[in-house]
Amino acid sequence: MTSSHTVLYFQAGLGVLANMFLLLFYIFIILSHRPKPMDLISCQLTFVHIMMILTAGDILLADILQSLKFGNDFKCKTTIYINRVMRGLSICITCLLSVFQAVTISPNNSLLAKFKHKVQKYIIYAFFYIWSFNLLFGSRWFFYAAGFTNESVTNQMKVSKSCFLFPMNHILRGLMVTMAMSRDVFLVGVMLTTSAYMVIILCRHQRQCKHLHSISHMRVSPEKRATQTILLLVVFFVVMYWVDFIISFTSVLLGVYDPVVLTVQISMMNVYPTITPLIQISSDKRIINVLKYLRAK
């Protein structure tokens, strides 16, 4: 095993463990308490990130499928399909998280205030449409991805050490790229807009608090802490997304994935799902209290 693969396995192991802990916590909250809409969104985002890490490159899930004697073609189609669907779900659910928090902290006299009491109902519909769209949109990878065999043509575009993409009609490829880019640009735009809106609200609230209390006695409210966490996640996601997009777009234009570039891209893809649970754990007082209790025992 090369040093790059060792780093990828370490990063993947850390990400899976952190997300599994967070997923179990949210499942416990959902089953034993009356969950908040934020918990439902975060639970799904955590599950999506686990699957993203497990299907990134030829590690973890690919190794499991290979050990179970599944064919290389089935392994490639399955891992690429799941990974692409989960990447789409990650950007959609992160956007939903940002929109939900913007609605939650919006003033009562704002246009978004009327959605506060309907958000639980709307979130269920949003989950249905988000999952349906991404599962259907990602199905194209079943037709264009395949595993290498002895008869494979050597000039196909490799996307991992054992998977390649079939040649695609230029018009169809342009249509698919345009649809994917339109979705991502729209969602990133929504995230940046809601983030700017939340920053304005936080700054306005900060100025009001300074008039009422001394700075030394100001406390961070749960809503403000949650908003700051989501803002951090959104900024981090946008940066990682555009790094990944630039690498993917350049590789598609050149028609080849360099092994070193592919390793860097997988590492970049796993940064966001690995860091996200650590940020959520460190900012959620419920989890911190549970960890303190377990440590005290």
Secondary structure as GFF3:
##gff-version 3
##sequence-region A 1 297
A	DSSP	alpha_helix	3	32	.	.	.	ID=ss1
A	DSSP	alpha_helix	37	54	.	.	.	ID=ss2
A	DSSP	alpha_helix	61	67	.	.	.	ID=ss3
A	DSSP	alpha_helix	72	105	.	.	.	ID=ss4
A	DSSP	three_ten_helix	111	118	.	.	.	ID=ss5
A	DSSP	alpha_helix	119	137	.	.	.	ID=ss6
A	DSSP	three_ten_helix	138	140	.	.	.	ID=ss7
A	DSSP	alpha_helix	141	144	.	.	.	ID=ss8
A	DSSP	beta_strand	145	147	.	.	.	ID=ss9
A	DSSP	beta_strand	157	158	.	.	.	ID=ss10
A	DSSP	beta_strand	163	165	.	.	.	ID=ss11
A	DSSP	alpha_helix	170	212	.	.	.	ID=ss12
A	DSSP	three_ten_helix	215	217	.	.	.	ID=ss13
A	DSSP	alpha_helix	222	254	.	.	.	ID=ss14
A	DSSP	alpha_helix	259	283	.	.	.	ID=ss15
A	DSSP	alpha_helix	285	296	.	.	.	ID=ss16
###
